Amino acid sequence: MSWLKNAEVENRFEKLFDEYVEGSGASKTVGGEIVRAVSRIGYRYFNDGDMIGIDYGNETCNCAGRYLMSVGFRDEVALIWDGYVNSLSFIDEYEERLNTFVEKCLEKLESRYELFKTENHEDMLNYRRDEDSDYGYCDEEDF
């Protein structure tokens, strides 16, 4: 992956990714699907510059963010997708917020290891909405 500033956090996250995320499609466990969603958001930014709630990021990242909120990660998602998305300062600090987002998600996952034993019946991609194909700004009122 190599997209996080903290190598120790990245190693812990990659270990979970390698163990619980399938080669394609939804993960078998809720914890795996959470890791998949977090990874998608990070990957889209560090490889393509996509930001959740902004332009093409609406299409590539919003579904992952909505999925995470649906499984109890609303506070973590708010670090990167909140009422500040329309401000330039938010865009300037997105990468820092994204790293904090991954760290907080990882901490929560590690404290709730039962999520990796809970069978998953959802696919984060099913959380797409028609309005995600609109490439303007999208704030918390849209999720």
Buried (B, 14 or more C-beta within 10 A) or exposed (E): BEBBEBEEBBEBBBEBBEEBBEEEEBBBBBBBBBBBBBBBBBBBBBEEEBBBBBBBBBBBBBBBBBBBBBBEBBEBBBBBBBEBBEEEEBEEBBBEBBBBBBBBBBEBBEEBEEBBEBEBEBBBBEBBBEEBEEEEBBBBEBB
